[in-house]
Amino acid sequence: MEEKRIKIKQMIEASLFISDSPLSSSRLAKLAGCGNDELNAILEELKSEYEARQSAIAINKSGNRWGMEVRREFSGALAEIAPREFESPALRTLAVIAYRQPITQSDLVKMRGKVAYRHVKEFEERGLVESKPAGHTKILTTTKKFKDYFEMEDPGESI
């Protein structure tokens, strides 16, 4: 039985490490093949282990989501080597989509320039934006993955 628990713990730790955004408790439990009580016990155990060894990595809970991240006191010093998720122009394009959704791609290009086509393609590939054909253009909206990525738990939560 102990071996099974070790495998579950390893799966939880690996899931937190590899995920690019915090994972919900239900998602972690499904990935690890365990119940919520066992999941919470293992998460607290992992969190304590990282704290006890004074790791530069921390396991944190925000709402119902768990994530692994560099502790704050190291993040500033590491900012120059940490990969940026999005360049500033792409992030501004994403902000326009999120704020004005649903928005046509043609209107977005009028506001952000032709580079918006490349941004939209990247966001669609990452699953943050979805598009639906509308005549000669597309209607753009954000996805559930967008809300998860930016930790927007309530569907009615504004940006």
DSSP file (Angstrom, degrees, kcal/mol; ACC not computed):
  #  RESIDUE AA STRUCTURE BP1 BP2  ACC     N-H-->O    O-->H-N    N-H-->O    O-->H-N    TCO  KAPPA ALPHA  PHI   PSI    X-CA   Y-CA   Z-CA
    1    1 A M     >        0   0    0      0, 0.0     4,-1.8     0, 0.0     5,-0.2   0.000 360.0 360.0 360.0 -36.1    0.0    0.0    0.0
    2    2 A E  H  >  +     0   0    0      1,-0.2     4,-2.1     2,-0.2     5,-0.1   0.875 360.0  55.7 -62.8 -37.2    2.9    2.4    0.8
    3    3 A E  H  > S+     0   0    0      1,-0.2     4,-2.1     2,-0.2    -1,-0.2   0.884 105.5  51.8 -63.2 -38.9    4.2    1.9   -2.8
    4    4 A K  H  > S+     0   0    0      1,-0.2     4,-2.3     2,-0.2    -1,-0.2   0.910 109.1  50.0 -63.4 -42.3    0.9    3.0   -4.2
    5    5 A R  H  X S+     0   0    0     -4,-1.8     4,-2.7     1,-0.2    -2,-0.2   0.885 108.5  52.8 -64.4 -38.4    0.9    6.2   -2.1
    6    6 A I  H  X S+     0   0    0     -4,-2.1     4,-2.5     2,-0.2    -1,-0.2   0.921 109.5  48.7 -62.3 -43.6    4.5    7.0   -3.2
    7    7 A K  H  X S+     0   0    0     -4,-2.1     4,-2.3     2,-0.2    -2,-0.2   0.896 111.7  49.4 -63.4 -40.8    3.4    6.7   -6.9
    8    8 A I  H  X S+     0   0    0     -4,-2.3     4,-2.3     2,-0.2    -2,-0.2   0.931 111.6  48.9 -62.8 -45.6    0.4    9.0   -6.2
    9    9 A K  H  X S+     0   0    0     -4,-2.7     4,-2.5     1,-0.2    -2,-0.2   0.902 111.2  50.0 -61.1 -42.4    2.6   11.5   -4.5
   10   10 A Q  H  X S+     0   0    0     -4,-2.5     4,-2.8     1,-0.2    -1,-0.2   0.896 109.9  50.8 -63.8 -40.2    5.1   11.4   -7.4
   11   11 A M  H  X S+     0   0    0     -4,-2.3     4,-2.4     2,-0.2    -2,-0.2   0.906 110.9  48.6 -65.2 -40.8    2.3   11.9   -9.9
   12   12 A I  H  X S+     0   0    0     -4,-2.3     4,-2.2     2,-0.2    -2,-0.2   0.938 113.7  46.3 -63.5 -47.1    1.0   14.9   -7.9
   13   13 A E  H  X S+     0   0    0     -4,-2.5     4,-2.2     1,-0.2    -2,-0.2   0.922 113.9  47.9 -62.7 -45.1    4.4   16.5   -7.7
   14   14 A A  H  X S+     0   0    0     -4,-2.8     4,-2.5     1,-0.2     5,-0.2   0.885 110.4  52.8 -63.2 -39.2    5.2   15.9  -11.4
   15   15 A S  H  X S+     0   0    0     -4,-2.4     4,-1.7    -5,-0.2    -1,-0.2   0.915 110.7  46.6 -63.1 -43.6    1.8   17.3  -12.4
   16   16 A L  H  < S+     0   0    0     -4,-2.2    52,-0.6     1,-0.2    -1,-0.2   0.890 114.0  49.3 -65.2 -39.0    2.5   20.5  -10.4
   17   17 A F  H  < S+     0   0    0     -4,-2.2    -2,-0.2    -5,-0.2    -1,-0.2   0.915 115.8  39.9 -66.8 -43.8    6.0   20.8  -11.8
   18   18 A I  H  < S+     0   0    0     -4,-2.5    -1,-0.2    -5,-0.1    -2,-0.2   0.727  92.2  99.4 -83.4 -22.1    5.0   20.3  -15.5
   19   19 A S     <  -     0   0    0     -4,-1.7    49,-0.2    -5,-0.2     4,-0.1  -0.413  61.7-150.3 -71.6 139.0    1.8   22.4  -15.5
   20   20 A D  S    S+     0   0    0     -2,-0.1    -1,-0.1     2,-0.1    -4,-0.1   0.439  82.9  27.7 -86.7   0.8    2.0   25.9  -16.8
   21   21 A S  S    S-     0   0    0     45,-0.1   128,-0.1    -5,-0.0    45,-0.1  -0.978 102.3 -74.1-152.7 160.3   -0.8   27.1  -14.6
   22   22 A P        -     0   0    0      0, 0.0     2,-0.4     0, 0.0    45,-0.2  -0.216  47.5-135.6 -58.0 146.7   -2.2   26.1  -11.2
   23   23 A L  E     -A   66   0A   0     43,-3.0    43,-3.2    -4,-0.1     2,-0.0  -0.842  14.1-117.5-108.4 140.8   -4.3   22.9  -11.2
   24   24 A S  E  >  -A   65   0A   0     -2,-0.4     4,-2.5    41,-0.3    41,-0.2  -0.352  26.0-115.8 -70.6 156.0   -7.6   22.4   -9.4
   25   25 A S  H  > S+     0   0    0     39,-1.8     4,-2.6     1,-0.2     5,-0.2   0.893 117.2  52.6 -58.7 -40.7   -7.9   19.8   -6.7
   26   26 A S  H  > S+     0   0    0     38,-0.2     4,-2.0     1,-0.2    -1,-0.2   0.897 109.4  48.5 -65.6 -39.0  -10.3   17.8   -8.8
   27   27 A R  H  > S+     0   0    0      2,-0.2     4,-2.5     1,-0.2    -2,-0.2   0.918 112.8  48.1 -65.3 -43.6   -7.9   17.7  -11.7
   28   28 A L  H  X S+     0   0    0     -4,-2.5     4,-2.6     2,-0.2     5,-0.2   0.912 110.6  51.1 -62.9 -43.1   -5.0   16.7   -9.5
   29   29 A A  H  X>S+     0   0    0     -4,-2.6     5,-2.0     1,-0.2     4,-1.5   0.904 111.8  47.6 -61.5 -41.1   -7.1   13.9   -7.9
   30   30 A K  H  <5S+     0   0    0     -4,-2.0    -2,-0.2     2,-0.2    -1,-0.2   0.926 112.8  48.0 -65.7 -45.1   -8.1   12.6  -11.3
   31   31 A L  H  <5S+     0   0    0     -4,-2.5    -2,-0.2     1,-0.2    -1,-0.2   0.890 118.7  40.1 -61.6 -40.0   -4.5   12.7  -12.6
   32   32 A A  H  <5S-     0   0    0     -4,-2.6    -1,-0.2    -5,-0.2    -2,-0.2   0.639 106.0-126.2 -86.7 -15.0   -3.1   10.9   -9.5
   33   33 A G  T  <5 +     0   0    0     -4,-1.5     2,-0.3     1,-0.3    -3,-0.2   0.922  67.9 114.3  70.6  45.0   -6.0    8.5   -9.2
   34   34 A C      < -     0   0    0     -5,-2.0    -1,-0.3    -6,-0.1    -2,-0.1  -0.872  65.6 -98.5-138.6 171.6   -6.9    9.3   -5.6
   35   35 A G     >  -     0   0    0     -2,-0.3     4,-2.5    -3,-0.1     5,-0.1  -0.379  39.0-103.7 -86.6 169.4   -9.6   10.8   -3.5
   36   36 A N  H  > S+     0   0    0      2,-0.2     4,-2.8     1,-0.2     5,-0.2   0.871 118.3  52.8 -63.0 -39.3   -9.8   14.3   -2.3
   37   37 A D  H  > S+     0   0    0      2,-0.2     4,-2.1     1,-0.2    -1,-0.2   0.941 113.2  43.1 -63.3 -46.5   -8.9   13.4    1.3
   38   38 A E  H  > S+     0   0    0      2,-0.2     4,-2.4     1,-0.2    -2,-0.2   0.903 113.8  53.0 -65.4 -40.3   -5.7   11.6    0.2
   39   39 A L  H  X S+     0   0    0     -4,-2.5     4,-2.9     1,-0.2     5,-0.2   0.947 109.7  46.9 -58.4 -51.0   -4.9   14.3   -2.3
   40   40 A N  H  X S+     0   0    0     -4,-2.8     4,-2.3     1,-0.2    -1,-0.2   0.887 111.9  50.9 -61.8 -39.7   -5.1   17.1    0.4
   41   41 A A  H  X S+     0   0    0     -4,-2.1     4,-1.9    -5,-0.2    -1,-0.2   0.918 113.4  45.1 -63.0 -43.2   -3.0   15.1    2.8
   42   42 A I  H  X S+     0   0    0     -4,-2.4     4,-3.0     2,-0.2     5,-0.2   0.896 111.6  52.1 -69.3 -40.4   -0.3   14.5    0.2
   43   43 A L  H  X S+     0   0    0     -4,-2.9     4,-2.7     2,-0.2    -2,-0.2   0.922 111.2  46.8 -61.9 -43.8   -0.4   18.1   -1.0
   44   44 A E  H  X S+     0   0    0     -4,-2.3     4,-2.3    -5,-0.2    -1,-0.2   0.885 112.6  51.1 -64.8 -37.7    0.1   19.4    2.6
   45   45 A E  H  X S+     0   0    0     -4,-1.9     4,-2.4     2,-0.2    -2,-0.2   0.933 111.9  46.0 -63.8 -47.5    2.9   16.8    3.1
   46   46 A L  H  X S+     0   0    0     -4,-3.0     4,-2.4     2,-0.2     5,-0.2   0.923 111.7  52.0 -60.6 -45.0    4.6   18.0   -0.1
   47   47 A K  H  X S+     0   0    0     -4,-2.7     4,-2.0     1,-0.2    -2,-0.2   0.922 111.4  47.1 -58.1 -45.5    4.2   21.6    0.9
   48   48 A S  H  X S+     0   0    0     -4,-2.3     4,-3.0     1,-0.2    -1,-0.2   0.883 109.6  53.8 -64.5 -39.9    5.8   20.9    4.3
   49   49 A E  H  X S+     0   0    0     -4,-2.4     4,-1.8     2,-0.2    -2,-0.2   0.915 109.5  47.6 -62.2 -43.5    8.7   18.9    2.8
   50   50 A Y  H  <>S+     0   0    0     -4,-2.4     5,-2.5     1,-0.2    -1,-0.2   0.894 115.4  45.7 -64.9 -39.6    9.6   21.8    0.4
   51   51 A E  H ><5S+     0   0    0     -4,-2.0     3,-1.5    -5,-0.2    -2,-0.2   0.910 109.5  54.9 -68.5 -42.5    9.4   24.3    3.4
   52   52 A A  H 3<5S+     0   0    0     -4,-3.0    -2,-0.2     1,-0.3    -1,-0.2   0.852 110.3  44.9 -62.6 -36.6   11.4   22.0    5.7
   53   53 A R  T 3<5S-     0   0    0     -4,-1.8    -1,-0.3    -5,-0.2    -2,-0.2   0.331 111.3-122.2 -91.1  10.1   14.3   21.8    3.3
   54   54 A Q  T < 5 -     0   0    0     -3,-1.5    -3,-0.2     1,-0.1    -2,-0.1   0.892  44.2-174.4  52.5  46.8   14.2   25.5    2.6
   55   55 A S      < -     0   0    0     -5,-2.5    -1,-0.1     2,-0.2    16,-0.0  -0.311  35.8-132.1 -68.6 151.9   13.7   24.9   -1.1
   56   56 A A  S    S+     0   0    0     14,-0.1    15,-3.3     2,-0.0     2,-0.4   0.560  93.4  76.4 -77.5  -9.2   13.6   27.8   -3.5
   57   57 A I  E     -B   70   0A   0     13,-0.2     2,-0.4    -7,-0.1    13,-0.2  -0.839  67.5-167.3-103.0 139.7   10.4   26.2   -4.9
   58   58 A A  E     -B   69   0A   0     11,-3.2    11,-2.5    -2,-0.4     2,-0.6  -0.947  18.3-140.5-126.5 148.4    7.1   26.4   -3.0
   59   59 A I  E     -B   68   0A   0     -2,-0.4     2,-0.3     9,-0.2     9,-0.2  -0.949  33.3-177.6-105.7 121.4    3.8   24.6   -3.4
   60   60 A N  E     -B   67   0A   0      7,-2.6     7,-2.4    -2,-0.6     2,-0.4  -0.872  22.5-143.4-125.5 152.5    1.0   27.1   -2.9
   61   61 A K  E     -B   66   0A   0     -2,-0.3     2,-0.4     5,-0.2     5,-0.2  -0.949  14.3-179.9-114.1 133.8   -2.8   27.0   -2.9
   62   62 A S  E >   -B   65   0A   0      3,-3.0     3,-1.7    -2,-0.4     2,-0.5  -0.926  68.3 -46.9-133.1 107.7   -4.9   29.7   -4.3
   63   63 A G  T 3  S-     0   0    0     -2,-0.4    -2,-0.0     1,-0.2   -39,-0.0  -0.589 124.1 -24.0  67.7-121.0   -8.6   29.1   -3.9
   64   64 A N  T 3  S+     0   0    0     -2,-0.5   -39,-1.8    -3,-0.1     2,-0.4   0.105 121.3  95.8-106.9  19.2   -9.1   25.5   -5.1
   65   65 A R  E <   -AB  24  62A   0     -3,-1.7    -3,-3.0   -41,-0.2     2,-0.4  -0.887  55.7-156.6-118.3 143.9   -6.0   25.5   -7.2
   66   66 A W  E     +AB  23  61A   0    -43,-3.2   -43,-3.0    -2,-0.4     2,-0.3  -0.919  17.4 170.5-117.5 141.8   -2.5   24.3   -6.5
   67   67 A G  E     - B   0  60A   0     -7,-2.4    -7,-2.6    -2,-0.4     2,-0.5  -0.974  29.4-131.6-147.2 161.7    0.7   25.3   -8.1
   68   68 A M  E     + B   0  59A   0    -52,-0.6     2,-0.3    -2,-0.3    -9,-0.2  -0.958  39.5 156.4-113.8 131.0    4.5   25.1   -7.9
   69   69 A E  E     - B   0  58A   0    -11,-2.5   -11,-3.2    -2,-0.5     2,-0.2  -0.971  47.1 -88.4-151.1 163.2    6.5   28.3   -8.2
   70   70 A V  E     - B   0  57A   0     -2,-0.3   -13,-0.2   -13,-0.2     5,-0.1  -0.558  56.8-102.0 -71.6 136.0    9.7   30.0   -7.3
   71   71 A R    >>  -     0   0    0    -15,-3.3     3,-2.1    -2,-0.2     4,-1.0  -0.292  32.1-113.0 -61.0 147.2    9.6   31.6   -3.9
   72   72 A R  H >> S+     0   0    0      1,-0.3     4,-0.8     2,-0.2     3,-0.5   0.820 111.8  63.4 -53.2 -39.6    9.1   35.4   -4.1
   73   73 A E  H 34 S+     0   0    0      1,-0.2    -1,-0.3     2,-0.1     4,-0.2   0.678 111.2  39.2 -65.4 -13.8   12.5   36.3   -2.6
   74   74 A F  H <> S+     0   0    0     -3,-2.1     4,-1.6   -18,-0.2    -1,-0.2   0.630  95.4  81.0-103.7 -18.7   14.2   34.6   -5.7
   75   75 A S  H <X S+     0   0    0     -4,-1.0     4,-0.7    -3,-0.5    -2,-0.1   0.861  90.3  51.3 -62.5 -38.9   11.8   35.7   -8.4
   76   76 A G  H >< S+     0   0    0     -4,-0.8     3,-0.8     1,-0.2     4,-0.3   0.930 111.3  46.8 -63.4 -45.7   13.3   39.2   -8.9
   77   77 A A  H 34 S+     0   0    0     -4,-0.2     3,-0.3     1,-0.2    -1,-0.2   0.777 116.6  45.5 -67.3 -26.6   16.8   37.9   -9.3
   78   78 A L  H >X S+     0   0    0     -4,-1.6     4,-1.7     1,-0.2     3,-1.3   0.470  82.9  98.2 -96.3  -2.6   15.7   35.2  -11.7
   79   79 A A  T << S+     0   0    0     -3,-0.8    -1,-0.2    -4,-0.7    -2,-0.1   0.840  78.7  56.4 -57.1 -36.3   13.5   37.4  -13.9
   80   80 A E  T 34 S+     0   0    0     -4,-0.3    -1,-0.3    -3,-0.3    -2,-0.1   0.747 115.6  36.0 -72.0 -21.6   16.1   37.9  -16.5
   81   81 A I  T <4 S+     0   0    0     -3,-1.3    -1,-0.2    -4,-0.1    -2,-0.2   0.585  93.8 101.2-104.2 -12.7   16.6   34.2  -17.1
   82   82 A A  S  < S-     0   0    0     -4,-1.7     2,-0.1    -7,-0.1    -7,-0.0  -0.513  82.3-110.3 -72.2 136.4   13.0   33.1  -16.7
   83   83 A P        -     0   0    0      0, 0.0     2,-0.4     0, 0.0    -1,-0.1  -0.445  28.8-128.1 -67.2 137.9   11.2   32.5  -19.9
   84   84 A R        -     0   0    0      1,-0.2     3,-0.1    -2,-0.1    -5,-0.0  -0.716   6.6-147.5 -86.0 134.5    8.5   35.1  -20.6
   85   85 A E  S    S+     0   0    0     -2,-0.4     2,-0.4     1,-0.2    -1,-0.2   0.933  80.2   4.7 -66.7 -45.4    5.2   33.6  -21.4
   86   86 A F  S    S-     0   0    0     -3,-0.1    -1,-0.2     4,-0.0     2,-0.1  -0.994  74.2-118.4-140.7 144.3    4.2   36.4  -23.8
   87   87 A E     >  -     0   0    0     -2,-0.4     4,-2.3    -3,-0.1     3,-0.3  -0.462  41.7-104.0 -72.8 157.3    5.9   39.5  -25.2
   88   88 A S  H  > S+     0   0    0      1,-0.2     4,-2.3     2,-0.2     5,-0.2   0.873 118.8  52.5 -55.4 -44.6    4.3   42.7  -24.2
   89   89 A P  H  > S+     0   0    0      0, 0.0     4,-2.0     0, 0.0    -1,-0.2   0.912 111.3  47.5 -60.7 -39.7    2.7   43.4  -27.7
   90   90 A A  H  > S+     0   0    0     -3,-0.3     4,-2.5     1,-0.2    -2,-0.2   0.907 110.7  51.7 -66.2 -40.5    1.1   39.9  -27.6
   91   91 A L  H  X S+     0   0    0     -4,-2.3     4,-2.2     1,-0.2    -1,-0.2   0.881 108.5  51.2 -63.9 -37.6   -0.2   40.4  -24.1
   92   92 A R  H  X S+     0   0    0     -4,-2.3     4,-2.0    -5,-0.2    -1,-0.2   0.897 109.2  50.9 -65.6 -39.1   -1.8   43.7  -25.1
   93   93 A T  H  X S+     0   0    0     -4,-2.0     4,-2.1     1,-0.2    -2,-0.2   0.923 110.2  49.3 -62.3 -43.9   -3.5   42.0  -28.0
   94   94 A L  H  X S+     0   0    0     -4,-2.5     4,-2.7     1,-0.2    -2,-0.2   0.881 108.3  53.9 -62.7 -38.6   -4.8   39.3  -25.6
   95   95 A A  H  X S+     0   0    0     -4,-2.2     4,-2.6     2,-0.2     5,-0.2   0.896 107.4  50.5 -63.0 -40.3   -6.0   42.0  -23.3
   96   96 A V  H  X S+     0   0    0     -4,-2.0     4,-2.5     2,-0.2    -2,-0.2   0.925 111.3  48.4 -63.1 -44.4   -8.0   43.7  -26.1
   97   97 A I  H  X S+     0   0    0     -4,-2.1     4,-1.1     1,-0.2    -2,-0.2   0.945 114.5  45.7 -60.3 -48.1   -9.6   40.3  -27.0
   98   98 A A  H  < S+     0   0    0     -4,-2.7     3,-0.2     1,-0.2    -2,-0.2   0.897 116.9  43.8 -63.9 -41.1  -10.5   39.6  -23.4
   99   99 A Y  H  < S+     0   0    0     -4,-2.6    -1,-0.2     1,-0.2    -2,-0.2   0.867 123.4  33.7 -74.3 -36.8  -11.9   43.1  -22.7
  100  100 A R  H  < S+     0   0    0     -4,-2.5    -1,-0.2    -5,-0.2    -2,-0.2   0.362  93.2 178.4-103.2   5.3  -13.9   43.5  -26.0
  101  101 A Q     <  +     0   0    0     -4,-1.1    40,-0.1    -3,-0.2     2,-0.1  -0.224  61.4  46.4 -61.7 146.5  -15.0   39.9  -26.6
  102  102 A P  S    S+     0   0    0      0, 0.0     2,-0.4     0, 0.0    39,-0.2   0.540  86.5 158.5 -72.2 139.3  -16.7   38.9  -28.7
  103  103 A I  E     -C  140   0B   0     37,-1.8    37,-3.4    -2,-0.1     2,-0.2  -0.973  40.4-118.6-130.4 142.9  -14.5   40.8  -31.1
  104  104 A T  E  >  -C  139   0B   0     -2,-0.4     4,-2.1    35,-0.2    35,-0.2  -0.539  20.8-127.4 -78.5 148.8  -14.0   40.3  -34.8
  105  105 A Q  H  > S+     0   0    0     33,-2.6     4,-2.6     1,-0.2     5,-0.2   0.869 110.6  57.3 -62.5 -35.6  -10.5   39.6  -36.0
  106  106 A S  H  > S+     0   0    0     32,-0.3     4,-1.8     2,-0.2    -1,-0.2   0.899 107.4  46.8 -64.3 -39.5  -10.8   42.5  -38.5
  107  107 A D  H  > S+     0   0    0      2,-0.2     4,-1.7     1,-0.2    -1,-0.2   0.894 111.5  52.2 -66.5 -38.9  -11.6   45.0  -35.7
  108  108 A L  H  X S+     0   0    0     -4,-2.1     4,-3.0     1,-0.2     5,-0.3   0.918 108.6  50.0 -61.9 -43.6   -8.7   43.6  -33.6
  109  109 A V  H  X S+     0   0    0     -4,-2.6     4,-2.4     1,-0.2    -1,-0.2   0.866 107.0  55.1 -65.5 -36.2   -6.3   44.1  -36.6
  110  110 A K  H  < S+     0   0    0     -4,-1.8    -1,-0.2    -5,-0.2    -2,-0.2   0.879 116.7  37.8 -61.5 -36.5   -7.6   47.7  -37.0
  111  111 A M  H  < S+     0   0    0     -4,-1.7    -2,-0.2    -5,-0.1    -1,-0.2   0.879 131.7  24.4 -81.1 -39.9   -6.7   48.3  -33.4
  112  112 A R  H  < S-     0   0    0     -4,-3.0     3,-0.3     1,-0.2    -3,-0.2   0.526 103.8-120.8-109.7  -9.0   -3.5   46.3  -33.0
  113  113 A G    ><  -     0   0    0     -4,-2.4     3,-2.0    -5,-0.3    -1,-0.2  -0.209  47.8 -52.5  90.6 173.7   -2.1   46.1  -36.6
  114  114 A K  T >> S+     0   0    0      1,-0.3     3,-1.6     2,-0.2     4,-0.5   0.709 123.4  75.5 -63.5 -21.0   -1.3   43.1  -38.8
  115  115 A V  H 3> S+     0   0    0     -3,-0.3     4,-2.0     1,-0.3     3,-0.5   0.728  78.5  77.2 -62.3 -19.7    0.8   41.5  -36.1
  116  116 A A  H <> S+     0   0    0     -3,-2.0     4,-3.0     1,-0.2    -1,-0.3   0.808  83.7  63.1 -61.2 -29.5   -2.5   40.6  -34.4
  117  117 A Y  H <> S+     0   0    0     -3,-1.6     4,-2.1    -4,-0.2    -1,-0.2   0.931 105.8  44.3 -59.8 -44.8   -2.9   37.8  -36.9
  118  118 A R  H  X S+     0   0    0     -4,-0.5     4,-2.2    -3,-0.5    -2,-0.2   0.899 113.4  51.2 -66.4 -41.0    0.3   36.1  -35.5
  119  119 A H  H  X S+     0   0    0     -4,-2.0     4,-2.7     2,-0.2     5,-0.2   0.935 109.5  49.5 -61.7 -46.3   -0.8   36.8  -32.0
  120  120 A V  H  X S+     0   0    0     -4,-3.0     4,-2.6     1,-0.2     5,-0.2   0.910 109.6  52.1 -60.5 -42.5   -4.3   35.2  -32.6
  121  121 A K  H  X S+     0   0    0     -4,-2.1     4,-2.3    -5,-0.2    -1,-0.2   0.925 111.1  47.3 -59.9 -44.4   -2.7   32.1  -34.1
  122  122 A E  H  X S+     0   0    0     -4,-2.2     4,-2.0     2,-0.2    -2,-0.2   0.915 112.4  49.2 -63.0 -43.9   -0.4   31.7  -31.1
  123  123 A F  H  <>S+     0   0    0     -4,-2.7     5,-2.5     1,-0.2     6,-1.1   0.877 111.5  49.3 -65.6 -37.3   -3.4   32.2  -28.7
  124  124 A E  H ><5S+     0   0    0     -4,-2.6     3,-0.8    -5,-0.2    -1,-0.2   0.913 109.8  51.4 -66.7 -42.0   -5.4   29.6  -30.6
  125  125 A E  H 3<5S+     0   0    0     -4,-2.3    -2,-0.2     1,-0.3    -1,-0.2   0.855 112.2  46.7 -62.8 -34.8   -2.5   27.1  -30.5
  126  126 A R  T 3<5S-     0   0    0     -4,-2.0    -1,-0.3    -5,-0.2    -2,-0.2   0.526 114.4-119.5 -84.5  -6.1   -2.2   27.6  -26.8
  127  127 A G  T < 5S+     0   0    0     -3,-0.8    18,-0.4    -4,-0.5    19,-0.4   0.674  82.3 116.0  79.1  17.1   -6.0   27.2  -26.3
  128  128 A L  S   <S+     0   0    0     -5,-2.5    15,-1.8    -6,-0.2     2,-0.4   0.742  76.5  32.3 -88.5 -25.3   -6.4   30.7  -24.8
  129  129 A V  E     -D  142   0B   0     -6,-1.1     2,-0.3    13,-0.2    13,-0.2  -0.975  66.2-160.8-132.6 143.7   -8.6   32.0  -27.6
  130  130 A E  E     -D  141   0B   0     11,-2.8    11,-2.1    -2,-0.4     2,-0.4  -0.928   8.1-156.6-122.3 153.5  -11.1   30.4  -29.9
  131  131 A S  E     -D  140   0B   0     -2,-0.3     9,-0.2     9,-0.2   -27,-0.0  -0.952   6.5-164.0-130.3 148.9  -12.4   31.7  -33.2
  132  132 A K  E     -D  139   0B   0      7,-1.7     7,-2.9    -2,-0.4     5,-0.0  -0.998  34.2-105.6-129.6 134.4  -15.6   31.1  -35.2
  133  133 A P  E     +D  138   0B   0      0, 0.0     5,-0.3     0, 0.0     2,-0.2  -0.278  36.6 176.2 -58.8 139.9  -15.9   32.0  -38.9
  134  134 A A  E >   -D  137   0B   0      3,-2.7     3,-1.6     1,-0.2     2,-0.4  -0.682  60.0 -65.7-146.1  86.4  -18.1   35.0  -39.5
  135  135 A G  T 3  S-     0   0    0      1,-0.3    -1,-0.2    -2,-0.2     0, 0.0  -0.549 117.0 -13.2  69.1-125.9  -18.1   35.9  -43.2
  136  136 A H  T 3  S+     0   0    0     -2,-0.4    -1,-0.3    -3,-0.1     2,-0.2   0.362 136.5  44.0 -90.1   5.3  -14.6   37.0  -44.3
  137  137 A T  E <  S- D   0 134B   0     -3,-1.6    -3,-2.7    -5,-0.0     2,-0.3  -0.573  80.6-111.4-130.8-167.3  -13.4   37.4  -40.7
  138  138 A K  E     - D   0 133B   0     -5,-0.3   -33,-2.6    -2,-0.2     2,-0.6  -0.952  16.1-127.9-131.3 152.1  -13.6   35.5  -37.4
  139  139 A I  E     -CD 104 132B   0     -7,-2.9    -7,-1.7    -2,-0.3     2,-0.4  -0.909  30.8-153.4 -98.2 125.4  -15.3   36.1  -34.1
  140  140 A L  E     +CD 103 131B   0    -37,-3.4   -37,-1.8    -2,-0.6     2,-0.3  -0.838  21.8 161.4-106.4 135.5  -12.7   35.9  -31.2
  141  141 A T  E     - D   0 130B   0    -11,-2.1   -11,-2.8    -2,-0.4     2,-0.1  -0.964  37.8-106.8-142.0 159.0  -13.5   34.9  -27.6
  142  142 A T  E     - D   0 129B   0     -2,-0.3   -13,-0.2   -13,-0.2     2,-0.2  -0.459  35.4-136.0 -82.5 162.4  -11.4   33.7  -24.7
  143  143 A T     >  -     0   0    0    -15,-1.8     4,-1.7    -2,-0.1     5,-0.1  -0.496  27.9 -97.4-111.3 177.7  -11.7   30.1  -23.5
  144  144 A K  H  > S+     0   0    0      1,-0.2     4,-2.7     2,-0.2     5,-0.2   0.875 124.5  58.7 -62.4 -37.8  -11.9   28.2  -20.2
  145  145 A K  H  > S+     0   0    0    -18,-0.4     4,-3.0     1,-0.2    -1,-0.2   0.874 101.9  54.4 -61.1 -36.3   -8.1   27.7  -20.4
  146  146 A F  H  > S+     0   0    0    -19,-0.4     4,-2.2   -18,-0.2    -1,-0.2   0.942 109.9  46.5 -59.2 -48.0   -7.7   31.5  -20.5
  147  147 A K  H  <>S+     0   0    0     -4,-1.7     5,-3.8     1,-0.2    -2,-0.2   0.890 114.7  47.2 -62.9 -39.9   -9.7   31.8  -17.3
  148  148 A D  H ><5S+     0   0    0     -4,-2.7     3,-1.4     3,-0.2    -2,-0.2   0.921 110.4  52.3 -66.0 -44.0   -7.7   29.0  -15.7
  149  149 A Y  H 3<5S+     0   0    0     -4,-3.0    -2,-0.2     1,-0.3    -1,-0.2   0.887 116.0  39.4 -60.8 -40.9   -4.4   30.5  -16.8
  150  150 A F  T 3<5S-     0   0    0     -4,-2.2    -1,-0.3    -5,-0.2    -2,-0.2   0.222 115.1-116.9 -96.2  14.6   -5.2   33.8  -15.3
  151  151 A E  T < 5 +     0   0    0     -3,-1.4     2,-0.9     1,-0.2    -3,-0.2   0.872  57.5 156.6  54.5  46.4   -6.8   32.2  -12.3
  152  152 A M      < +     0   0    0     -5,-3.8    -1,-0.2     1,-0.2    -2,-0.1  -0.836  10.3 171.6-100.8  93.8  -10.3   33.6  -12.9
  153  153 A E        +     0   0    0     -2,-0.9    -1,-0.2    -3,-0.1    -5,-0.1   0.859  56.6  69.1 -77.7 -37.2  -12.5   31.0  -11.1
  154  154 A D  S >  S-     0   0    0      1,-0.1     3,-2.3     4,-0.1    -1,-0.0  -0.724  74.3-144.5 -87.4 123.2  -15.8   32.7  -11.3
  155  155 A P  T 3  S+     0   0    0      0, 0.0    -1,-0.1     0, 0.0    -2,-0.0   0.782 102.7  51.0 -57.6 -25.2  -17.2   32.7  -14.8
  156  156 A G  T 3  S+     0   0    0      2,-0.0     2,-0.2    -3,-0.0    -3,-0.0   0.446  82.0 122.3 -89.6   0.1  -18.8   36.1  -14.1
  157  157 A E    <   -     0   0    0     -3,-2.3     2,-0.1     1,-0.1    -5,-0.0  -0.412  59.2-132.4 -66.7 131.7  -15.5   37.6  -12.8
  158  158 A S              0   0    0     -2,-0.2    -1,-0.1     1,-0.1    -4,-0.1  -0.407 360.0 360.0 -84.6 164.1  -14.4   40.6  -14.7
  159  159 A I              0   0    0    -61,-0.1    -1,-0.1    -2,-0.1   -60,-0.1   0.441 360.0 360.0 -83.2 360.0  -11.0   41.2  -16.1
